[in-house]
Amino acid sequence: MATMVNISQAKAQLSRLIEEVQGGGRIVIGKAGRPVAVIVAYHNDPDPRQLGGWRESDVWIADGFDDPLPTDVQAAFEGRS
């Protein structure tokens, strides 16, 4: 179960909240009673990613993948009709 605190409580009690997270807790920060952020413990990945990991797979990128979008599709992304 997560502990929920408001922003002003989080500012005033940050050190205590960090200790709680380090002990396995989870903190939800809310604004006006609605969750807006989560504080969780940081876990360093012991195995760094290796470049070229998908080299021998069936994954491919289509020619023109990064070409500009058609005008109507671009307009839709921008909220224009």
PDB file of N, CA, C and O in Angstrom:
ATOM      1  N   MET A   1       0.841  -1.183   0.000  1.00  0.00           N
ATOM      2  CA  MET A   1       0.000   0.000   0.000  1.00  0.00           C
ATOM      3  C   MET A   1       0.881   1.239   0.000  1.00  0.00           C
ATOM      4  O   MET A   1       1.861   1.297   0.742  1.00  0.00           O
ATOM      5  N   ALA A   2       0.558   2.208  -0.798  1.00  0.00           N
ATOM      6  CA  ALA A   2       1.326   3.437  -0.890  1.00  0.00           C
ATOM      7  C   ALA A   2       0.819   4.461   0.113  1.00  0.00           C
ATOM      8  O   ALA A   2      -0.358   4.475   0.473  1.00  0.00           O
ATOM      9  N   THR A   3       1.722   5.307   0.552  1.00  0.00           N
ATOM     10  CA  THR A   3       1.376   6.426   1.415  1.00  0.00           C
ATOM     11  C   THR A   3       1.141   7.633   0.530  1.00  0.00           C
ATOM     12  O   THR A   3       1.965   7.931  -0.335  1.00  0.00           O
ATOM     13  N   MET A   4       0.020   8.341   0.729  1.00  0.00           N
ATOM     14  CA  MET A   4      -0.247   9.538  -0.065  1.00  0.00           C
ATOM     15  C   MET A   4      -0.048  10.768   0.806  1.00  0.00           C
ATOM     16  O   MET A   4      -0.562  10.855   1.921  1.00  0.00           O
ATOM     17  N   VAL A   5       0.719  11.724   0.266  1.00  0.00           N
ATOM     18  CA  VAL A   5       0.951  12.996   0.947  1.00  0.00           C
ATOM     19  C   VAL A   5       0.708  14.121  -0.047  1.00  0.00           C
ATOM     20  O   VAL A   5       0.829  13.929  -1.257  1.00  0.00           O
ATOM     21  N   ASN A   6       0.363  15.299   0.472  1.00  0.00           N
ATOM     22  CA  ASN A   6       0.209  16.428  -0.437  1.00  0.00           C
ATOM     23  C   ASN A   6       1.565  17.091  -0.665  1.00  0.00           C
ATOM     24  O   ASN A   6       2.541  16.755   0.005  1.00  0.00           O
ATOM     25  N   ILE A   7       1.625  18.007  -1.583  1.00  0.00           N
ATOM     26  CA  ILE A   7       2.900  18.609  -1.983  1.00  0.00           C
ATOM     27  C   ILE A   7       3.582  19.315  -0.818  1.00  0.00           C
ATOM     28  O   ILE A   7       4.795  19.186  -0.646  1.00  0.00           O
ATOM     29  N   SER A   8       2.830  20.052  -0.023  1.00  0.00           N
ATOM     30  CA  SER A   8       3.470  20.774   1.085  1.00  0.00           C
ATOM     31  C   SER A   8       4.027  19.803   2.124  1.00  0.00           C
ATOM     32  O   SER A   8       5.087  20.055   2.696  1.00  0.00           O
ATOM     33  N   GLN A   9       3.322  18.694   2.376  1.00  0.00           N
ATOM     34  CA  GLN A   9       3.846  17.679   3.291  1.00  0.00           C
ATOM     35  C   GLN A   9       5.127  17.067   2.719  1.00  0.00           C
ATOM     36  O   GLN A   9       6.092  16.843   3.451  1.00  0.00           O
ATOM     37  N   ALA A  10       5.134  16.799   1.420  1.00  0.00           N
ATOM     38  CA  ALA A  10       6.310  16.196   0.791  1.00  0.00           C
ATOM     39  C   ALA A  10       7.517  17.113   0.913  1.00  0.00           C
ATOM     40  O   ALA A  10       8.626  16.647   1.172  1.00  0.00           O
ATOM     41  N   LYS A  11       7.310  18.421   0.727  1.00  0.00           N
ATOM     42  CA  LYS A  11       8.414  19.378   0.863  1.00  0.00           C
ATOM     43  C   LYS A  11       8.948  19.370   2.301  1.00  0.00           C
ATOM     44  O   LYS A  11      10.158  19.346   2.526  1.00  0.00           O
ATOM     45  N   ALA A  12       8.037  19.391   3.254  1.00  0.00           N
ATOM     46  CA  ALA A  12       8.438  19.496   4.661  1.00  0.00           C
ATOM     47  C   ALA A  12       9.044  18.200   5.198  1.00  0.00           C
ATOM     48  O   ALA A  12       9.849  18.234   6.128  1.00  0.00           O
ATOM     49  N   GLN A  13       8.665  17.059   4.621  1.00  0.00           N
ATOM     50  CA  GLN A  13       9.079  15.775   5.172  1.00  0.00           C
ATOM     51  C   GLN A  13       9.886  14.940   4.190  1.00  0.00           C
ATOM     52  O   GLN A  13       9.893  13.713   4.289  1.00  0.00           O
ATOM     53  N   LEU A  14      10.558  15.574   3.252  1.00  0.00           N
ATOM     54  CA  LEU A  14      11.241  14.832   2.192  1.00  0.00           C
ATOM     55  C   LEU A  14      12.238  13.814   2.741  1.00  0.00           C
ATOM     56  O   LEU A  14      12.276  12.679   2.264  1.00  0.00           O
ATOM     57  N   SER A  15      13.032  14.186   3.715  1.00  0.00           N
ATOM     58  CA  SER A  15      14.019  13.244   4.268  1.00  0.00           C
ATOM     59  C   SER A  15      13.343  11.999   4.830  1.00  0.00           C
ATOM     60  O   SER A  15      13.803  10.885   4.580  1.00  0.00           O
ATOM     61  N   ARG A  16      12.264  12.170   5.582  1.00  0.00           N
ATOM     62  CA  ARG A  16      11.546  11.028   6.146  1.00  0.00           C
ATOM     63  C   ARG A  16      10.920  10.175   5.045  1.00  0.00           C
ATOM     64  O   ARG A  16      10.927   8.947   5.128  1.00  0.00           O
ATOM     65  N   LEU A  17      10.380  10.823   4.019  1.00  0.00           N
ATOM     66  CA  LEU A  17       9.765  10.084   2.924  1.00  0.00           C
ATOM     67  C   LEU A  17      10.802   9.259   2.165  1.00  0.00           C
ATOM     68  O   LEU A  17      10.527   8.134   1.750  1.00  0.00           O
ATOM     69  N   ILE A  18      11.997   9.827   1.986  1.00  0.00           N
ATOM     70  CA  ILE A  18      13.075   9.092   1.308  1.00  0.00           C
ATOM     71  C   ILE A  18      13.458   7.863   2.127  1.00  0.00           C
ATOM     72  O   ILE A  18      13.677   6.788   1.570  1.00  0.00           O
ATOM     73  N   GLU A  19      13.540   8.018   3.439  1.00  0.00           N
ATOM     74  CA  GLU A  19      13.856   6.873   4.292  1.00  0.00           C
ATOM     75  C   GLU A  19      12.788   5.793   4.158  1.00  0.00           C
ATOM     76  O   GLU A  19      13.104   4.605   4.108  1.00  0.00           O
ATOM     77  N   GLU A  20      11.535   6.203   4.100  1.00  0.00           N
ATOM     78  CA  GLU A  20      10.443   5.241   3.946  1.00  0.00           C
ATOM     79  C   GLU A  20      10.555   4.495   2.618  1.00  0.00           C
ATOM     80  O   GLU A  20      10.331   3.286   2.559  1.00  0.00           O
ATOM     81  N   VAL A  21      10.899   5.208   1.566  1.00  0.00           N
ATOM     82  CA  VAL A  21      11.061   4.591   0.248  1.00  0.00           C
ATOM     83  C   VAL A  21      12.251   3.624   0.254  1.00  0.00           C
ATOM     84  O   VAL A  21      12.173   2.542  -0.329  1.00  0.00           O
ATOM     85  N   GLN A  22      13.344   4.010   0.907  1.00  0.00           N
ATOM     86  CA  GLN A  22      14.509   3.133   0.981  1.00  0.00           C
ATOM     87  C   GLN A  22      14.187   1.840   1.731  1.00  0.00           C
ATOM     88  O   GLN A  22      14.814   0.806   1.503  1.00  0.00           O
ATOM     89  N   GLY A  23      13.212   1.913   2.619  1.00  0.00           N
ATOM     90  CA  GLY A  23      12.800   0.737   3.365  1.00  0.00           C
ATOM     91  C   GLY A  23      11.769  -0.107   2.624  1.00  0.00           C
ATOM     92  O   GLY A  23      11.235  -1.065   3.183  1.00  0.00           O
ATOM     93  N   GLY A  24      11.488   0.238   1.383  1.00  0.00           N
ATOM     94  CA  GLY A  24      10.557  -0.550   0.580  1.00  0.00           C
ATOM     95  C   GLY A  24       9.202   0.088   0.376  1.00  0.00           C
ATOM     96  O   GLY A  24       8.336  -0.489  -0.281  1.00  0.00           O
ATOM     97  N   GLY A  25       9.005   1.276   0.931  1.00  0.00           N
ATOM     98  CA  GLY A  25       7.722   1.947   0.782  1.00  0.00           C
ATOM     99  C   GLY A  25       7.557   2.612  -0.573  1.00  0.00           C
ATOM    100  O   GLY A  25       8.477   2.647  -1.390  1.00  0.00           O
ATOM    101  N   ARG A  26       6.382   3.127  -0.785  1.00  0.00           N
ATOM    102  CA  ARG A  26       6.048   3.835  -2.030  1.00  0.00           C
ATOM    103  C   ARG A  26       5.248   5.060  -1.621  1.00  0.00           C
ATOM    104  O   ARG A  26       4.284   4.945  -0.864  1.00  0.00           O
ATOM    105  N   ILE A  27       5.630   6.219  -2.108  1.00  0.00           N
ATOM    106  CA  ILE A  27       4.982   7.466  -1.739  1.00  0.00           C
ATOM    107  C   ILE A  27       4.285   8.048  -2.957  1.00  0.00           C
ATOM    108  O   ILE A  27       4.895   8.182  -4.018  1.00  0.00           O
ATOM    109  N   VAL A  28       3.014   8.394  -2.811  1.00  0.00           N
ATOM    110  CA  VAL A  28       2.271   9.073  -3.865  1.00  0.00           C
ATOM    111  C   VAL A  28       2.102  10.519  -3.424  1.00  0.00           C
ATOM    112  O   VAL A  28       1.641  10.783  -2.313  1.00  0.00           O
ATOM    113  N   ILE A  29       2.472  11.453  -4.288  1.00  0.00           N
ATOM    114  CA  ILE A  29       2.298  12.873  -3.995  1.00  0.00           C
ATOM    115  C   ILE A  29       1.050  13.342  -4.728  1.00  0.00           C
ATOM    116  O   ILE A  29       0.886  13.121  -5.928  1.00  0.00           O
ATOM    117  N   GLY A  30       0.181  13.993  -3.977  1.00  0.00           N
ATOM    118  CA  GLY A  30      -1.077  14.449  -4.556  1.00  0.00           C
ATOM    119  C   GLY A  30      -1.199  15.958  -4.539  1.00  0.00           C
ATOM    120  O   GLY A  30      -0.553  16.651  -3.753  1.00  0.00           O
ATOM    121  N   LYS A  31      -2.042  16.440  -5.421  1.00  0.00           N
ATOM    122  CA  LYS A  31      -2.367  17.870  -5.489  1.00  0.00           C
ATOM    123  C   LYS A  31      -3.885  17.946  -5.544  1.00  0.00           C
ATOM    124  O   LYS A  31      -4.508  17.374  -6.439  1.00  0.00           O
ATOM    125  N   ALA A  32      -4.470  18.637  -4.606  1.00  0.00           N
ATOM    126  CA  ALA A  32      -5.926  18.759  -4.496  1.00  0.00           C
ATOM    127  C   ALA A  32      -6.575  17.379  -4.400  1.00  0.00           C
ATOM    128  O   ALA A  32      -7.654  17.148  -4.946  1.00  0.00           O
ATOM    129  N   GLY A  33      -5.894  16.458  -3.690  1.00  0.00           N
ATOM    130  CA  GLY A  33      -6.439  15.136  -3.469  1.00  0.00           C
ATOM    131  C   GLY A  33      -6.291  14.158  -4.626  1.00  0.00           C
ATOM    132  O   GLY A  33      -6.771  13.027  -4.550  1.00  0.00           O
ATOM    133  N   ARG A  34      -5.625  14.591  -5.701  1.00  0.00           N
ATOM    134  CA  ARG A  34      -5.436  13.718  -6.867  1.00  0.00           C
ATOM    135  C   ARG A  34      -3.965  13.364  -7.009  1.00  0.00           C
ATOM    136  O   ARG A  34      -3.114  14.248  -6.915  1.00  0.00           O
ATOM    137  N   PRO A  35      -3.643  12.099  -7.234  1.00  0.00           N
ATOM    138  CA  PRO A  35      -2.241  11.683  -7.390  1.00  0.00           C
ATOM    139  C   PRO A  35      -1.605  12.346  -8.606  1.00  0.00           C
ATOM    140  O   PRO A  35      -2.206  12.391  -9.679  1.00  0.00           O
ATOM    141  N   VAL A  36      -0.375  12.865  -8.435  1.00  0.00           N
ATOM    142  CA  VAL A  36       0.330  13.486  -9.559  1.00  0.00           C
ATOM    143  C   VAL A  36       1.747  12.943  -9.731  1.00  0.00           C
ATOM    144  O   VAL A  36       2.338  13.113 -10.797  1.00  0.00           O
ATOM    145  N   ALA A  37       2.300  12.297  -8.715  1.00  0.00           N
ATOM    146  CA  ALA A  37       3.668  11.779  -8.814  1.00  0.00           C
ATOM    147  C   ALA A  37       3.854  10.637  -7.829  1.00  0.00           C
ATOM    148  O   ALA A  37       3.111  10.500  -6.857  1.00  0.00           O
ATOM    149  N   VAL A  38       4.860   9.827  -8.105  1.00  0.00           N
ATOM    150  CA  VAL A  38       5.184   8.703  -7.226  1.00  0.00           C
ATOM    151  C   VAL A  38       6.675   8.748  -6.912  1.00  0.00           C
ATOM    152  O   VAL A  38       7.494   8.973  -7.804  1.00  0.00           O
ATOM    153  N   ILE A  39       7.025   8.537  -5.658  1.00  0.00           N
ATOM    154  CA  ILE A  39       8.429   8.405  -5.262  1.00  0.00           C
ATOM    155  C   ILE A  39       8.665   6.929  -4.975  1.00  0.00           C
ATOM    156  O   ILE A  39       7.997   6.339  -4.126  1.00  0.00           O
ATOM    157  N   VAL A  40       9.606   6.344  -5.680  1.00  0.00           N
ATOM    158  CA  VAL A  40       9.980   4.948  -5.464  1.00  0.00           C
ATOM    159  C   VAL A  40      11.490   4.868  -5.357  1.00  0.00           C
ATOM    160  O   VAL A  40      12.198   5.795  -5.750  1.00  0.00           O
ATOM    161  N   ALA A  41      11.978   3.765  -4.828  1.00  0.00           N
ATOM    162  CA  ALA A  41      13.421   3.582  -4.692  1.00  0.00           C
ATOM    163  C   ALA A  41      14.072   3.435  -6.066  1.00  0.00           C
ATOM    164  O   ALA A  41      13.487   2.872  -6.991  1.00  0.00           O
ATOM    165  N   TYR A  42      15.276   3.946  -6.176  1.00  0.00           N
ATOM    166  CA  TYR A  42      16.062   3.817  -7.398  1.00  0.00           C
ATOM    167  C   TYR A  42      16.863   2.532  -7.320  1.00  0.00           C
ATOM    168  O   TYR A  42      17.510   2.247  -6.312  1.00  0.00           O
ATOM    169  N   HIS A  43      16.814   1.760  -8.395  1.00  0.00           N
ATOM    170  CA  HIS A  43      17.598   0.532  -8.462  1.00  0.00           C
ATOM    171  C   HIS A  43      18.480   0.610  -9.698  1.00  0.00           C
ATOM    172  O   HIS A  43      17.989   0.648 -10.826  1.00  0.00           O
ATOM    173  N   ASN A  44      19.772   0.634  -9.475  1.00  0.00           N
ATOM    174  CA  ASN A  44      20.723   0.701 -10.579  1.00  0.00           C
ATOM    175  C   ASN A  44      20.710  -0.615 -11.342  1.00  0.00           C
ATOM    176  O   ASN A  44      20.752  -1.685 -10.735  1.00  0.00           O
ATOM    177  N   ASP A  45      20.654  -0.545 -12.662  1.00  0.00           N
ATOM    178  CA  ASP A  45      20.682  -1.748 -13.489  1.00  0.00           C
ATOM    179  C   ASP A  45      22.114  -2.269 -13.518  1.00  0.00           C
ATOM    180  O   ASP A  45      23.005  -1.589 -14.026  1.00  0.00           O
ATOM    181  N   PRO A  46      22.351  -3.469 -12.979  1.00  0.00           N
ATOM    182  CA  PRO A  46      23.718  -3.972 -12.924  1.00  0.00           C
ATOM    183  C   PRO A  46      24.292  -4.351 -14.288  1.00  0.00           C
ATOM    184  O   PRO A  46      25.510  -4.417 -14.453  1.00  0.00           O
ATOM    185  N   ASP A  47      23.423  -4.600 -15.260  1.00  0.00           N
ATOM    186  CA  ASP A  47      23.881  -4.995 -16.590  1.00  0.00           C
ATOM    187  C   ASP A  47      23.619  -3.875 -17.586  1.00  0.00           C
ATOM    188  O   ASP A  47      22.483  -3.706 -18.029  1.00  0.00           O
ATOM    189  N   PRO A  48      24.645  -3.101 -17.951  1.00  0.00           N
ATOM    190  CA  PRO A  48      24.426  -2.029 -18.922  1.00  0.00           C
ATOM    191  C   PRO A  48      23.980  -2.598 -20.262  1.00  0.00           C
ATOM    192  O   PRO A  48      24.338  -3.716 -20.632  1.00  0.00           O
ATOM    193  N   ARG A  49      23.195  -1.809 -20.976  1.00  0.00           N
ATOM    194  CA  ARG A  49      22.710  -2.255 -22.278  1.00  0.00           C
ATOM    195  C   ARG A  49      23.862  -2.370 -23.265  1.00  0.00           C
ATOM    196  O   ARG A  49      24.798  -1.570 -23.253  1.00  0.00           O
ATOM    197  N   GLN A  50      23.774  -3.370 -24.107  1.00  0.00           N
ATOM    198  CA  GLN A  50      24.790  -3.594 -25.132  1.00  0.00           C
ATOM    199  C   GLN A  50      24.248  -3.125 -26.480  1.00  0.00           C
ATOM    200  O   GLN A  50      23.115  -3.443 -26.842  1.00  0.00           O
ATOM    201  N   LEU A  51      25.047  -2.379 -27.210  1.00  0.00           N
ATOM    202  CA  LEU A  51      24.636  -1.928 -28.532  1.00  0.00           C
ATOM    203  C   LEU A  51      24.524  -3.121 -29.476  1.00  0.00           C
ATOM    204  O   LEU A  51      25.275  -4.090 -29.363  1.00  0.00           O
ATOM    205  N   GLY A  52      23.585  -3.037 -30.398  1.00  0.00           N
ATOM    206  CA  GLY A  52      23.429  -4.075 -31.410  1.00  0.00           C
ATOM    207  C   GLY A  52      22.711  -5.312 -30.927  1.00  0.00           C
ATOM    208  O   GLY A  52      22.828  -6.365 -31.553  1.00  0.00           O
ATOM    209  N   GLY A  53      21.983  -5.228 -29.854  1.00  0.00           N
ATOM    210  CA  GLY A  53      21.312  -6.392 -29.293  1.00  0.00           C
ATOM    211  C   GLY A  53      20.266  -7.006 -30.204  1.00  0.00           C
ATOM    212  O   GLY A  53      19.960  -8.192 -30.080  1.00  0.00           O
ATOM    213  N   TRP A  54      19.713  -6.223 -31.113  1.00  0.00           N
ATOM    214  CA  TRP A  54      18.686  -6.738 -32.023  1.00  0.00           C
ATOM    215  C   TRP A  54      19.257  -7.028 -33.411  1.00  0.00           C
ATOM    216  O   TRP A  54      18.503  -7.315 -34.341  1.00  0.00           O
ATOM    217  N   ARG A  55      20.538  -6.959 -33.556  1.00  0.00           N
ATOM    218  CA  ARG A  55      21.175  -7.089 -34.868  1.00  0.00           C
ATOM    219  C   ARG A  55      20.761  -8.369 -35.591  1.00  0.00           C
ATOM    220  O   ARG A  55      20.523  -8.339 -36.799  1.00  0.00           O
ATOM    221  N   GLU A  56      20.671  -9.479 -34.884  1.00  0.00           N
ATOM    222  CA  GLU A  56      20.357 -10.767 -35.512  1.00  0.00           C
ATOM    223  C   GLU A  56      18.861 -11.099 -35.484  1.00  0.00           C
ATOM    224  O   GLU A  56      18.479 -12.229 -35.787  1.00  0.00           O
ATOM    225  N   SER A  57      18.022 -10.142 -35.128  1.00  0.00           N
ATOM    226  CA  SER A  57      16.582 -10.416 -35.037  1.00  0.00           C
ATOM    227  C   SER A  57      15.884 -10.068 -36.345  1.00  0.00           C
ATOM    228  O   SER A  57      16.513  -9.607 -37.297  1.00  0.00           O
ATOM    229  N   ASP A  58      14.582 -10.293 -36.376  1.00  0.00           N
ATOM    230  CA  ASP A  58      13.776  -9.991 -37.560  1.00  0.00           C
ATOM    231  C   ASP A  58      13.260  -8.559 -37.553  1.00  0.00           C
ATOM    232  O   ASP A  58      12.410  -8.215 -38.375  1.00  0.00           O
ATOM    233  N   VAL A  59      13.744  -7.725 -36.660  1.00  0.00           N
ATOM    234  CA  VAL A  59      13.304  -6.339 -36.583  1.00  0.00           C
ATOM    235  C   VAL A  59      13.956  -5.538 -37.698  1.00  0.00           C
ATOM    236  O   VAL A  59      15.153  -5.665 -37.955  1.00  0.00           O
ATOM    237  N   TRP A  60      13.153  -4.710 -38.357  1.00  0.00           N
ATOM    238  CA  TRP A  60      13.689  -3.851 -39.411  1.00  0.00           C
ATOM    239  C   TRP A  60      12.958  -2.520 -39.380  1.00  0.00           C
ATOM    240  O   TRP A  60      11.847  -2.428 -38.858  1.00  0.00           O
ATOM    241  N   ILE A  61      13.569  -1.505 -39.928  1.00  0.00           N
ATOM    242  CA  ILE A  61      12.968  -0.174 -40.019  1.00  0.00           C
ATOM    243  C   ILE A  61      12.725   0.111 -41.493  1.00  0.00           C
ATOM    244  O   ILE A  61      13.630   0.013 -42.323  1.00  0.00           O
ATOM    245  N   ALA A  62      11.494   0.463 -41.796  1.00  0.00           N
ATOM    246  CA  ALA A  62      11.099   0.689 -43.185  1.00  0.00           C
ATOM    247  C   ALA A  62      11.823   1.898 -43.782  1.00  0.00           C
ATOM    248  O   ALA A  62      12.120   2.867 -43.084  1.00  0.00           O
ATOM    249  N   ASP A  63      12.098   1.821 -45.071  1.00  0.00           N
ATOM    250  CA  ASP A  63      12.614   2.986 -45.778  1.00  0.00           C
ATOM    251  C   ASP A  63      11.576   4.093 -45.635  1.00  0.00           C
ATOM    252  O   ASP A  63      10.376   3.839 -45.733  1.00  0.00           O
ATOM    253  N   GLY A  64      12.025   5.293 -45.410  1.00  0.00           N
ATOM    254  CA  GLY A  64      11.113   6.423 -45.268  1.00  0.00           C
ATOM    255  C   GLY A  64      10.505   6.540 -43.883  1.00  0.00           C
ATOM    256  O   GLY A  64       9.587   7.336 -43.686  1.00  0.00           O
ATOM    257  N   PHE A  65      10.994   5.762 -42.910  1.00  0.00           N
ATOM    258  CA  PHE A  65      10.457   5.793 -41.548  1.00  0.00           C
ATOM    259  C   PHE A  65      10.422   7.216 -40.988  1.00  0.00           C
ATOM    260  O   PHE A  65       9.461   7.604 -40.324  1.00  0.00           O
ATOM    261  N   ASP A  66      11.464   7.982 -41.257  1.00  0.00           N
ATOM    262  CA  ASP A  66      11.537   9.330 -40.692  1.00  0.00           C
ATOM    263  C   ASP A  66      11.185  10.419 -41.702  1.00  0.00           C
ATOM    264  O   ASP A  66      11.534  11.583 -41.505  1.00  0.00           O
ATOM    265  N   ASP A  67      10.499  10.050 -42.776  1.00  0.00           N
ATOM    266  CA  ASP A  67      10.021  11.047 -43.732  1.00  0.00           C
ATOM    267  C   ASP A  67       8.931  11.891 -43.078  1.00  0.00           C
ATOM    268  O   ASP A  67       8.282  11.433 -42.137  1.00  0.00           O
ATOM    269  N   PRO A  68       8.720  13.109 -43.556  1.00  0.00           N
ATOM    270  CA  PRO A  68       7.638  13.931 -43.002  1.00  0.00           C
ATOM    271  C   PRO A  68       6.286  13.239 -43.167  1.00  0.00           C
ATOM    272  O   PRO A  68       6.077  12.488 -44.120  1.00  0.00           O
ATOM    273  N   LEU A  69       5.382  13.495 -42.241  1.00  0.00           N
ATOM    274  CA  LEU A  69       4.043  12.924 -42.308  1.00  0.00           C
ATOM    275  C   LEU A  69       3.245  13.589 -43.421  1.00  0.00           C
ATOM    276  O   LEU A  69       3.525  14.732 -43.784  1.00  0.00           O
ATOM    277  N   PRO A  70       2.246  12.885 -43.970  1.00  0.00           N
ATOM    278  CA  PRO A  70       1.343  13.539 -44.914  1.00  0.00           C
ATOM    279  C   PRO A  70       0.672  14.732 -44.228  1.00  0.00           C
ATOM    280  O   PRO A  70       0.478  14.720 -43.012  1.00  0.00           O
ATOM    281  N   THR A  71       0.326  15.732 -44.983  1.00  0.00           N
ATOM    282  CA  THR A  71      -0.212  16.984 -44.445  1.00  0.00           C
ATOM    283  C   THR A  71      -1.441  16.751 -43.568  1.00  0.00           C
ATOM    284  O   THR A  71      -1.556  17.355 -42.501  1.00  0.00           O
ATOM    285  N   ASP A  72      -2.371  15.877 -44.002  1.00  0.00           N
ATOM    286  CA  ASP A  72      -3.589  15.649 -43.224  1.00  0.00           C
ATOM    287  C   ASP A  72      -3.295  14.950 -41.896  1.00  0.00           C
ATOM    288  O   ASP A  72      -3.941  15.247 -40.891  1.00  0.00           O
ATOM    289  N   VAL A  73      -2.347  14.041 -41.877  1.00  0.00           N
ATOM    290  CA  VAL A  73      -1.980  13.345 -40.648  1.00  0.00           C
ATOM    291  C   VAL A  73      -1.289  14.329 -39.694  1.00  0.00           C
ATOM    292  O   VAL A  73      -1.584  14.331 -38.498  1.00  0.00           O
ATOM    293  N   GLN A  74      -0.393  15.146 -40.195  1.00  0.00           N
ATOM    294  CA  GLN A  74       0.285  16.155 -39.374  1.00  0.00           C
ATOM    295  C   GLN A  74      -0.721  17.111 -38.776  1.00  0.00           C
ATOM    296  O   GLN A  74      -0.615  17.474 -37.604  1.00  0.00           O
ATOM    297  N   ALA A  75      -1.705  17.526 -39.574  1.00  0.00           N
ATOM    298  CA  ALA A  75      -2.741  18.441 -39.084  1.00  0.00           C
ATOM    299  C   ALA A  75      -3.534  17.798 -37.944  1.00  0.00           C
ATOM    300  O   ALA A  75      -3.877  18.472 -36.972  1.00  0.00           O
ATOM    301  N   ALA A  76      -3.821  16.515 -38.055  1.00  0.00           N
ATOM    302  CA  ALA A  76      -4.572  15.824 -37.001  1.00  0.00           C
ATOM    303  C   ALA A  76      -3.765  15.781 -35.706  1.00  0.00           C
ATOM    304  O   ALA A  76      -4.330  15.959 -34.627  1.00  0.00           O
ATOM    305  N   PHE A  77      -2.456  15.548 -35.791  1.00  0.00           N
ATOM    306  CA  PHE A  77      -1.610  15.542 -34.592  1.00  0.00           C
ATOM    307  C   PHE A  77      -1.569  16.908 -33.948  1.00  0.00           C
ATOM    308  O   PHE A  77      -1.432  17.012 -32.729  1.00  0.00           O
ATOM    309  N   GLU A  78      -1.685  17.949 -34.733  1.00  0.00           N
ATOM    310  CA  GLU A  78      -1.644  19.321 -34.220  1.00  0.00           C
ATOM    311  C   GLU A  78      -3.013  19.841 -33.832  1.00  0.00           C
ATOM    312  O   GLU A  78      -3.138  20.992 -33.413  1.00  0.00           O
ATOM    313  N   GLY A  79      -4.057  19.007 -33.964  1.00  0.00           N
ATOM    314  CA  GLY A  79      -5.398  19.418 -33.579  1.00  0.00           C
ATOM    315  C   GLY A  79      -6.093  20.274 -34.612  1.00  0.00           C
ATOM    316  O   GLY A  79      -7.097  20.922 -34.316  1.00  0.00           O
ATOM    317  N   ARG A  80      -5.563  20.280 -35.826  1.00  0.00           N
ATOM    318  CA  ARG A  80      -6.212  21.028 -36.907  1.00  0.00           C
ATOM    319  C   ARG A  80      -7.027  20.057 -37.750  1.00  0.00           C
ATOM    320  O   ARG A  80      -6.686  18.878 -37.848  1.00  0.00           O
ATOM    321  N   SER A  81      -8.074  20.536 -38.340  1.00  0.00           N
ATOM    322  CA  SER A  81      -8.929  19.668 -39.186  1.00  0.00           C
ATOM    323  C   SER A  81      -8.424  19.649 -40.608  1.00  0.00           C
ATOM    324  O   SER A  81      -9.007  18.980 -41.461  1.00  0.00           O
TER     325      SER A  81
END
